């Protein structure tokens, strides 16, 4: 009724102060709506093709197009996000989106109405960034980059853009060695929580589940593998899961866990990757007293034998992975629940 009465006033008669206040309030409301998307800027983030590596860089470009009015952009930020499993299976399972990196790539600046601008970026991934693929085959792990635009005190984040991460050469070498020893791939996922006694930095870790080599099948039902990389070395966590049998604790089962560290360039001396990993497996499943052990190999020696690319076993078992066909759908409907 207030706006209608104002429109019915003769030209030049004006409105009362209260009516002008109503107009101002409407303008503020429209401005706020603009900053949240209605008539506001549009954002499109494009990533460089190809898979990144843990500890490497992720490059791309953020393209902004001004809305119907100009805006003062406070900042443009990128968040690295991952879908992570929560819960232990006994107290309930769930999933949540966890932020594991944040980088401001632009701002502050003025974005005029209809103006187009592009912001190139290169951000460094954490060394513990999990792999999403092996030899181009998906592991069922999805990571994304979420773009945040801050305008007039309001922040708006779009849907994550998925990106691919390939293993480090040392990680590939360990997986290839496990394949040569007879391990098979079961699944891979991200688990929320930290592994005690390790140098883990992220609030979650990748867990790769493998079938044990045939000669250890009677001692372990499953082998769980976690990589924790740092600039100078690779920490490998192996866990043998056995329900009953030699590793049983008399209460239905026991998980034996061992930790090993190797430089990125490989084991020292004449040992090759297969011999090294075989020693790890033997210690894990045959020596329960080695629980919590930490074997460190020197940094001054190279790999004694060439690594076989495309080895059978682990890579051949990738067909068993739970593949997300449309990575974008993996994040669909997320509204920040479960963020860390």
N, C-alpha and C positions, 0 to 999 in steps of 0.2 A: 504493500500500500504506500509506503514511503516513497519508493522510486516512481510509482505511478503518479502520485501527487506532484512530484517534482517535474515529471515530463509534461504534466498538464498546465504548468505555470506559463503565462505569456512570456515571449522572448524578452530577455533583459531583466525580468523581475527577480531572478535568482531564487535560491532555496535558502532555507533557514540554516543556521550553523549546525544544528543536529543533522539536517539532511546532507550537508556537505561532509560531515563526519562519516555518514553512511557511505558516501561515495569513496572517501579515502580508505575506509575499511575494506570496501570491495576491491580497490586497486591493490592494496597490500595482499589481500587473499589471492588475487590473480598472480601477483608477483611470486608469492610463495609456491603456488601451483606450478608456475613456470620453472622454478628452480628444481622442482621434483619431477619434471617430465612433461607437463602439459604446456606445450609451446616453448619448452626449454631446449637446451643444446642436445644434440645426439652424439653418441660416442660409438666408435667402431675400432676394435683392436685387432690388428693383423700380426701374426707371428711368422718369423722366418721359417721356411720349410726345413724339414729334416729333424732328427732327434737330437736333443741336447745330451749332455753327460753330467753326472754328479760332480759338483765343484766347478763346472763349466759355466757358460753364459747362455742366456735366453734373450734373443733379440727380436725386435718387432717395431711396430709403429702404432701410435694412438691417433686416430683421425677424429677431429671435433668439427661439428657444423653448428653454427649459432642458431638460436631459435628465432622467435618472432620479435624479441627484444634483445638488447645487449645484456651481458652478464659479466660480473667480476668473478672470475674463476680463482678460487683460493688455492687449490692444488689438484693435480691429477696423480693418483697413486695406483700401484699395482699390488695385488695380494696373491701370493701363491697358496693355493688351497688343495686339500686332499680329502677324499672320502675315506673315513677311518672307521673300523669296527670297534665298538665299545662293549663292555660286558665280558664276563668270563664263561658264559654258557651255563653256569650254575645259578647266577643271580640275574639272569636276563641278558639278552643280546640286543644290540642296537647299532645304529650307524649315525655318524655326524660329520659335518664339514669342519675341518681343522685348518686354521691359517698357520702356515709355517714359514712365511716370509712376507715382508712388506717393503716397498720401495716407492718413494716419491719421485716421479719422473718429469713433472712440470708444475708451473705456477709460482707465484700468482701472476695473472695477466688478465687483460680485458678482452672478451670475446664479443665482437659486435654482432648485431642481428644478421643472420645469414652468412656470416664469415666462416670460411673453411681454413683450418690449420692442422698441421700434422706434427706430432711429437715422436721422434725416434727414441728408442730406448735399448739399452743392453744391461741386463741385471745378472748378477752372479747367483747360481743355485747353491744351496747348502751341499756339503760333501755327502750328507746322509740322504739326499734326495733319492727316493726309491726308483727303481727301474720299472718302466711300464711295458717294455718289449724286450725280446731276445731274438736276434736275427730277423727282425721285422715282424715277429709273431707276438700278438698281444698277450700279456700276462693276466689281464683282468683287473689291473690297477689303473685308476684314472686320476690324473692330476689336472689342475686348471689354473688359469690366470684370470683373476677378477679385477676389473677396472673400476676405480672409485673416482667420482667427480664431486668436488666440494664447491658449492655455489651459494653465496649469501647465507652461510652458516648451516646449510642443509647438505647432507651427503647422500649420494645415490650410487649404488653399485649394481652393475649389470650381471647377467649370467656369466659364469666362468667360460673361458675359451680353453678347451683341452690342449695339452701339449704332451709330446712324447719324450721319454728319457731312455737312452740305451745304457747298458751296464758299462762300467769302467773295464779296460782290458784285463785287469787283475780279477775282477769279478767274473768276466767271461771265462777266464782261464780256470777258475775254481769250478764253475758250473760244467765246463767241458771235461775236467778231470773226474768229477762226480759221474758224468755220463759214461765215461770210459770204464769206470769202476762198476757200472751196472745200475746206478740209481735211475729212477724214473720220476717224471714230474707229475705231481698231483694237483696242486693249486698254489696260488700266491695271493696275499692280502696284506692289508695294513692294520696293525694292532695298536690300539691306544695304550700308552704306558711305557715305562722304561725298564730296561734289563739291568738288574743290579750288578754292580761290579764292573761295568763297562764305561766307556767314555761317551756314551750316547748323549746327544745334544737336543735332538728333536723330541717332541712329546709323544711320538709314535715311532714304530719301526716296522720294516717290511719282514714278513715271514713267508718263506718259500718252503712248501711241504713236498717232501720227496719220499718215494719208496726206497727202502734200504737196498744195498747190493745183495745179490742172492746169498753170498756166503755169510752175511750178517742177518739174514731174514729171521733166523730163530732167536736173535738177541734183541731185535728192535722191530717194532711194527711200522714206525715212521721216523724219518729224519727231518728236522726243521732247521732251516738255514737262515741266518740273518747277517747282512753285511753292514758294518759301521765304518765308513771311510773317513779318513782325515787326510790333510795335505801330503803327509809323508808315508802313510802306510794304510793297510786295510785290516781291520779287525773282523774276524770271522767267528760267529757264534753258532755252534752246532748243538742240537738237542736231540737225544734219542728217546723216543716215546715207546714204552713197553708196558702192556697190561699183563702182569704176571710174568713168570719166567725169571731168568738170571738177574734182571734189573728190578724185580719186584721188591717192594719194601714191606710186603705182608699186609698192605692195606689197599689192595686192588691195583697197584702199579706204582711206577716211579719214573720220573723224567731225569735222565742224566744229561748234564750240560757241561760243555767245555768251550773255552775261548782261546783263540789263536790270533797272532798278529804276524803279518808278512808285508814287506815293502811292496810298493806298486810294481817294481821291476821284476819281482819274483823271488823265489827262494835262493839262499846263498849256497855257494859251492856247487857240486856236481848234481845235486838233486833237481829233478824236474817237477813240474806241477803235479803230475799224477802220483809220483812217489810221495810228495809232500802231503797231498790230500788223503792218500791212503793211510799214511801214518796218523793223520788226525782222526780218521774214521776208526782205526784200530784202537786208538787210545780212548775214543768216546765210548765204544760199545763193549770193549773187553776189560777196561780198567775203571771200575766204579770209583776207585779212590782218586781218580783224576778230576772229579767234579770240581769245577771252579779253577782248573789249571790255566796257566797263561804262558804259552810257548812263544818266544820272540825270536825271529830270524834276522840275520844281519842285513844291513843296507848296502853293503859293498860288493855284492855278487849279483850276477845276472841269472837268467833262466838257463838251465843246463840243456834243455831240449826244446825244440820249437813247439808252439801251441797249435793244435790242430783246429782249424776253423771249420765250423759247421759239423762238429762231432755229433755222432748219433747218441741216443740216450736221452739226456735232458732236452736238447733241442727237438728231437723227434717226438717227445712226449708233450709238446706244447699244445697239441690238439685237445688235450684234456683240460686246458685252462678255461676258466669261466670268462668268456670274451664279452665285452660290452660293445655291441654293434654300433650304436650311436652314442658316442661319448658325451655329447651335449645333453642327452636325456638323463644321464647319470646324475646330473646336478639339478635337473628340473624340479621346481617346486621348493628348493631350499630357500629359507628366509633367515638364515643365520643361526638356526637351532643347532646346538652342539658345537659351536665354534669355540676354538681354544685360543 
